[in-house]
C-alpha cells in the first residue's frame, strides 16, 4: 500500500511579543518578524509533507522565496497555508501564503524541501 501524498495545510498563529522584529533582532519594530513568519511557513510545509514521508525519513528545507508584504501587530492572527505544487522524486515545492483573518495578504512565496533518510543525513555531519 502506498503512503498518502502531500496535502494542503492551514495553520493559525497569534503574534506575540516574542515573535516581533524587535525581539528577534531582525528590526526594531513591534511587528511580526520575517524570520518568525518563515519558521511558521516551514512548519506548515513540514505538516503538508508528513503524510508522504515514511518511517526513518524527514524533509529538509533547501530553498525559500518569500515576499513579506504587510505588517502584523502583536495580537494579530496569521493564517499560514502550505499547498504542494510540484514533486519530482524526493524534491517537493510548496506554495506558501500568510494572511490575516480578515483576508489581508501578509506574505506569499515558495518553499522547497527534500526528503532524506534521517540516519544517513545525520551520519554525514
C-alpha positions in Angstrom: 0.0 0.0 0.0 1.4 3.4 -1.0 1.7 6.2 1.6 -0.7 9.1 1.1 0.6 12.1 -0.8 1.3 15.6 0.4 -1.8 17.5 1.4 -2.6 21.2 1.7 -2.3 22.5 5.3 -3.6 25.6 7.0 -2.3 26.7 10.4 -3.2 29.7 12.5 -0.7 31.6 14.8 -1.1 34.6 17.0 1.7 37.2 17.0 3.2 37.6 20.5 5.9 40.0 21.7 8.4 37.1 21.3 7.6 37.0 17.5 8.4 40.6 16.8 11.3 42.0 14.8 12.4 43.9 17.9 12.6 40.6 19.9 14.3 38.6 17.2 16.8 41.2 16.2 15.6 41.5 12.6 14.5 45.1 13.1 13.3 47.5 15.7 9.5 47.5 15.3 7.0 45.5 17.4 5.5 43.7 14.4 5.8 40.1 13.2 9.4 39.4 12.2 10.2 37.9 8.9 12.3 35.1 10.4 9.3 34.0 12.6 7.0 34.2 9.6 9.3 31.9 7.7 9.5 29.5 10.6 5.7 29.3 10.7 5.7 28.7 6.9 8.3 26.0 7.2 6.3 24.3 10.0 3.2 24.2 7.7 5.3 22.8 4.8 6.5 20.0 7.1 3.0 19.2 8.1 1.9 19.2 4.5 4.6 16.7 3.6 4.4 14.5 6.7 1.8 12.1 5.2 4.1 11.3 2.3 7.3 10.8 4.4 7.9 7.2 5.6 9.4 6.0 8.8 13.0 6.9 9.3 12.7 9.8 6.9 12.1 13.5 7.1 12.3 16.6 5.0 14.9 19.4 5.0 14.4 22.9 3.6 16.7 23.7 0.7 15.2 26.9 -0.9 12.9 29.7 0.1 11.4 32.5 -1.9 9.3 34.8 0.4 7.7 38.2 -0.2 6.7 39.7 3.2 4.4 42.5 2.1 2.3 43.6 5.2 2.9 44.2 8.8 1.2 42.1 11.6 1.0 43.7 15.0 1.1 41.8 18.3 -2.2 40.1 18.8 -2.9 39.6 15.1 -4.0 36.1 14.0 -2.0 35.0 11.0 -3.2 32.1 8.9 -0.5 30.2 7.1 -1.2 28.0 4.1 1.1 25.4 2.5 0.0 23.9 -0.7 2.1 21.3 -2.5 2.6 22.4 -6.1 5.4 20.2 -7.5 7.1 16.9 -6.8 10.0 15.3 -8.5 11.2 12.2 -6.6 12.5 13.4 -3.3 12.1 17.1 -4.1 8.9 18.9 -3.2 7.9 22.5 -3.8 5.1 24.1 -1.9 3.3 27.4 -2.4 3.0 29.3 0.9 1.0 32.2 1.9 0.1 34.2 5.1 -3.0 36.3 5.6 -4.8 38.0 8.5 -8.2 36.6 9.4 -9.8 39.5 7.6 -8.2 38.2 4.4 -5.4 40.8 4.1 -2.4 39.1 2.4 0.7 39.3 4.6 3.1 37.2 2.5 3.4 34.8 -0.4 6.2 32.5 -1.6 7.5 29.1 -2.3 9.4 26.6 -0.1 11.4 23.7 -1.5 12.0 20.7 0.7 13.8 17.4 0.0 13.0 14.0 1.6 16.1 12.5 3.4 16.8 9.4 5.4 17.4 10.6 9.0 20.2 8.3 9.9 22.1 8.8 6.7 21.7 12.5 6.9 22.9 12.8 10.5 25.7 10.3 9.7 27.2 12.8 7.3 27.6 15.6 9.9 
